[in-house]
């Protein structure tokens, strides 16, 4: 468990906890008991002692690790230490300043080691929120080594990050929290070594991925902080199969209280000057950007993801001279899906699961879930404005369609292209053995269907109908392809 996650877990103390006044043995014992309600009561797991006007809290996960029922597992985590200082009005300041080391190993399967040279962080925990009102943390000298062995083949991966800075800010109540977080890094590097395949079909390969800097921002609303923390506490208290079975009625109530988990999460991230060195040469992207927008387990299901590659670079030796202008320089894909219901199937699963059965859900439950997931029988799949840009052409596309398990897909979209003639000329200069000249008739047909625009672009308005026909700028191409 990450130290920041442990910090949040341990300080989800409930809105009824009184504000700290002075560091006393009695208050230290109360804090110990509260932390134990979330983490367990094994000796040595939680230690809280008075430290002047503050409290020194220490969390040693060794007792929890010892409870893991994984054959051959050996693992260790540096004890996490914080200083907790009361600020009054139900707010506590929490400080952390320490290195961290984590390791986990199963002989012959995997071996993971992670080290953080220094974690320096501070935050303000607000009882009214049930979480932190704000945090600011810096991680320095991050190093992770991972070895995975499968079928007597061992792959090794290492990650290093010079520094990572993160901040969060939250408002609301424990049952409904809105907030945001930001993160930035410097000096990211990943090295992967893959062994040769046993049959000799592929040689051993090394990959190095690097980026000097990057950033991420996330905003969220309706986060059910207190309900989720109650679920964690329940899991700690019911860590055996029999205990979980006997307490599953309470679990169902807690799961219902946690829905929809969050209302919405949206985020953006960028990686600058991404470089990949491989056996095939050096690939690069001046900037890689990603955006995600997703609703929680609500009736109005929605998911969107956007990927943008700017300044794409490929090894010159991989691109023949005639194709240099065809290689994309910028690529953007903006995909979304909507019209599905996550609240209904989530509620059905909670109502119907039985931990005493194997499997916990009825074997014929899939069709019911599908009907609940797609109440209209379809989803809407959308393509936001997307593009491919090269030295010779610029292609854009956007549109949407509805589709389902038994429904005929229907929708509409628009494609625009500039540089079709230049592209055709480049293809015609390819060596005959490449077969590019065979594409010419198809491109001529596409050009003929296009609608010229004043901006030099050709455009194609595409529509599919419930009857199964497809039109391009009003021309039914289904018949041209031999369809009805």
N, C-alpha and C positions, 0 to 999 in steps of 0.2 A: 504494500500500500504506500502511495506517495506520502511524504511527510505533510504536504499541504492538505491532502485528503484526510489524513489522520488528525491533523489540527482541527479541521472543520468538524469531523465526526466527534472528536472528544469534547468540543465546546458547544455541541448542540444540547444544551443543558435544560431546555424547557423554559417557557415563559414564566413559570412560577418561581424560578430561582431568585433569591434576593440579591441585591447588589452587595459586593464585598465591601467591608469597612476596614478592618485591620487584619494583619496576618496573625492568625491564632491557630493552635493545634486543632481546635474544634472545627474551624472553617476548612482547614486542610483535610480533615477526615470527611467532611461533607462533600468536598470536591472529589475526593478519592472515590467515595461511594457513587457519586453521579457518573464519573468517568467509567467506573466498573459496570454500570448498568448498560453501557454501550459496548464495552470491549470485553467484558468477562471479569471473573473474580479470582483468577489464578494468582497465586502469590508472586509478587515481583512484576506483574504486568503494569500496574499503575502505582506510582509513588508521588505524593504531593506533600510538600513540607513548607512551613513558613520560611520566608527569606526577607527579613526586614519588613518593609511595607508591601511586599509582594509575595507571591507563592512560586516555588520552583516545582514544576511538574516534569516527571520523567516517565516515558512509555517504552517499555521493553517488550517487543513482540515475540521474543523467544517462546514464552508459554503458548501463544496462539499457533506458532509454527509447529510446535511439538504435537498439537492436536490434529494436524493435517494427516489424512490417511492416504498418503501417496507412497507406494513402495519404493524404497531406495532414495527418497528425497532427503537432501541435506540443504539447509538454507539458513541464512543469517541476515539480520538488519541491525544497523547501528541504532541504539536507543535514541529516541527523539526527546529533546529537552526544550522546554520553553519557560519563560518568565511571564507570569500572569499578574497584572497590576490592576486593582479596581479603580475605575474612573468615576463611579457614581452614576445614578439614573439608569441602572441596569446595563452599563457598558463596561467592558474590560479591555485593557490593552494587552496584547499578546506579542512577545518578542522571541525570536529564534536566531541563534548565531552558532552554527556548528557545521562540520563536515558530515557526510553521510556515505555509508557503504552498504550495498545490498548484494547478496549472492544466492544463487539457487542452482542445484545440480542434481541430476539423476544419471548415474553412471551409464554410459553407452547411449544416452538419448539427447540430453542437452546440458549445457553449462552456461550460465549467465552471470556476469559480474558487472555491477554498476557503481560508479563512484562520483560523488560531487565534492569538489574541493572545499567549497564553502556555501552555506545557505544563510543568507542574511535577510531577515524579514520582520515586518511588524504589521499588526492588524488591530482593528477595533471590533470586538464581538459585541453585538447588540441583542439582548435577550428578547426585545420586542420583535426583532426579525427572525430570531432563531438561527442566525448565521452572522457572518461578518458584514458590517456596514462598509468596511474598506480594508484592503490589504495591499501591501507593496513588498515584493520579494525579489531578491537577486540570487541566481544560482551561477556559480563560477566553476570552471574546470570540470565540465561534465564528460565522463568517459564511460562507455558501455562496450563490453565484449561479449559476444554471443556465439556459441558453437552448437550446431544441431547435427545429429547423426541419424540418418535413415538408410536402411538397406546397406549398411557398411560404408556409406558415403558421408563424408563430413564436410559441412559448409560452415564458413566462419564469416562473421560480420562484426565490424566495430564502428562505433559512432563517437564523435567528439564534438563538443560545442564549447567555444571559449567562454561565453557568458549568455545568460538568458534572464531577462527582466520581465516581471509580470505584475499587473495591478488589477484590482477588482473594486467595484462599487455597487452597493445594493440598497434598495429602498423597499418599503412595504411592510407586511406582517409575516409571521412565521408560516402562515398557510398560503401566502401568495406573494412571492418576492419577484420584483423586477430588478434587473441589473445589467452590468456590462463588465467586460474584461478585455485587457489588452496585453499583448506579449510581443517582445522583440528579441532577436538573437543575433549573435555575431560568431563567425568562425565555425560554421557547420561543415562536417566532413564525414562521409560514410564510405567504408571500404568493405567490399564483399569478395570472398574467394570461394569459387565453386569447384568441386573436384571434377575430373573427367568422368564421363559416363562409363559404366561397367562394360558396355558393349563396344566402346570406342567410337561411338557415333558423334561425340562432342568432346573437345579437349578441355582441360582445366582452364578456367577463366577467372580473371580478376576485374572488378569494376570499382571505380572511385567516383563518388558523387559529392560535389562540394558547392557551397554557396556562402559568400562572405557575410551576408546579412539578409534579414527578412523580418516580417512583422505579421501579426494577426490581431483582429478585433472581433469581439463577439458580443451580441446583445441578446437578452432573453427576458421573457415575461411570464408571469403566472407560475413560477417555479414553486412546487409544493415541498418546501424545505423541511418543515417539521414532520410532515407525513412520511417523507422518504427516510428521515432519520429514525422515525419510529419503526420502519421496516427493517433498518439495519440492526436496531436494538433487538427486535424480535428474532432475527436470524442468529444473532450472537447467543440469545437465550435458548434457542431451539436448534442446536447444532448436531443433533442426532436424528436419524430417520423416524424413530418412534416418537421423539418429542415433537417433530414437525407434524406428524400425522395427528397426534393428540391435540395440537394447537392450531390446526388448519382453519377452524372456524374464525378464530381471532385473526389469523393471517388474511383471510378473505376480507374481513372488515378493514384491515389496515391497507390492503391493496386498493379497495374501493376509495378509501379516503385519500390515497395518493394520486388517483386519476384527476386530470389527464397527465400527471407528472410535470408538464410545463405547457404553457399556452403556445409559445412560439420561440424559436431560436434562429437567429440569422448571424452569419459571420463572413468575414473576408480575410484572406491571407495572401501574402506575396513572398516569393523567394527571388532574390536578385542574383544575376550573373550565375545561373545554375550551369554547372559543367559536369559532363559525364565522360570519363575516360574508360575505354573498353578495348577489347581485342580488335574491334572494328574501327577504332579511331576515336577522335574526340568530338563529342556532340555538345551543343550548348544552347541556352536560352537566355536572352538578356533579362527577361522577367517572366516568371510563372505566377499567375494569379488565379485564385479560386474563390468563389462565393457560394454559400449554401444558405438556404432558407427552408425551414421545416416546421410544420405545426406539430403539437403534441398529440396525444391519443384522444383526438376530438372528432366530431362528426364531419367537420370540414377539413378533410385530409388534404395536405398539400406538401409537395417536395420540389425544390428547385436547386439545380447545381449548374454553375457556370465555370468553365475552364478557359483561360486565355494564355496563349504562348506568344510572346513578343520577341522578335529578333532571333528566330530559330537558326541554328547553325549546324550543318552536317559536314562530315569529312569530305573534302574535295575529291578524294580518290574514289568515293562511292558514287559520285554523280558524273555521268558522261557529259561531254561538252554540250551536246545538243539539248540536254535536259536541265542545264543550270538555271534557266529562267522559269522552270516549272516547279522548282522546289519551294514550298510555302515558306514565307518569312514570318507571317503572323497567322495564327489560327485561334478562332474563338468559337466555342460551342456552348450554347445556353439552352439547357434542357429542363423541362418542368412536367409534373404530373399532378392532376387534381381530380376531384370528383369521387374520391373514395372515403370511406367511413372507418376510422380506427377505434372510435369510442364503442360502437356496438360489439364488434368481435372481442375487444378487451374485456368488456363486461360479461360476455358469454363465457369466455375462458375462465374468469374468476368464479362465476356461478357453477360451472360444470366440472372443474378439475377436482380430483380426489387423489391425494397423495398415497392413500392406502392401495390404490389400484396400479397395475402395470400394463399398459401405459396409463398416466394419470387422466388423460382425456379419452372419451369414447372413440373407438376406431372409425366410426362413421360420421365424425364430427366435421370433416373438412368441407363438405358441401354447405352445411349450415354457416360455417365461418365465411365462405366465399360469398354467399348471399348477403350476409351482413356487411361484408367489406365493400361489396359493389351493389348498393341498394337499387341503383338504376340499371344494373347489368353492364355498365361500361365505365371507363375512366377517360379523362381528357388528357391527351399527351400533347405537349406543346414544345415548339422550338422557338425560343426568343431570337432576336436578331443575331445571327451567327455569320461568320465570314472566314474565308481563306484568301490570303493576299500573297501574291508572289511578284516577281519582277515583271511578269508578262500579263497576269490576269488578276482580277478581283471578283470573287464570287461571294454573294450574300444570300441568305435564305431565312425565312421565318414562316410560321404557320402553326396549325393545330389540327388534331384529329381525335375522334372518339373511337374507342375499340373495347371489345370485351370478349369473354370466352365463346359466346355464340352470336355476337352481333357483327354485322357487316361494317368494317371500318369505313368511316366517312370523315371528310374534313377538307381544308383548303390551305394553300400556302402560296408564297411568292418567292421565286428565285430570280436574281439579277446577276448578270455577268458582263464584265468589261474585259476585252482582250481575247475574245474567241478566235479572231482571225490570226492573231499573233501566236496563239497556242497551236492552232492547226498547222501553221507554218513550221513551228518547232518540231512537231510530231512528224511532219513530212521529211525532215532532215535526218531522222533517226535511221540507223542501218536497217536494211530490209529484213534481216533476220530477227529484228525486234518485233516485227509485226504491227508497228504503230500505224502504218498506212491503211490497215484494215479498219481502223476506227473512223477514217475520214467520212464514209457514207453516213454513219450514225451522227457525227458532228454536223454534217450538212443538214440532216433532218432536224436536229435540235435547233440549228440556226434558223431554219425555215419556219419553225413554230414560234420563234421568239418575236417579241414586239419591240421594235426600236424605240429608244427614248432619247430625249434631247441631250441627256448627259453622257451619251456615248455607250450606255449600257443596253443590253438586250434583257427583256424580262419575260418570265413565264408565270402566268397565274394558273395554278394547278388546283383542280377540285375533284374529289371522289364523291360519288352520290350513293344513297342507300340502295340503288338498283345495281351497284357494282361497276358502273362506268367511270372512266377517268377522262377529264377534259383538260386540255392545255390551251389557254387563251381562247376558250370556247370550242376548240376542235376536239371531238371525241376520238382519242387515240386508241381506245379499247377495240374499236372496229379495225383500225389499222394493224393491230397486233393479232387479229383473227378472233377476237372475242365477240360476245353477243352484241 
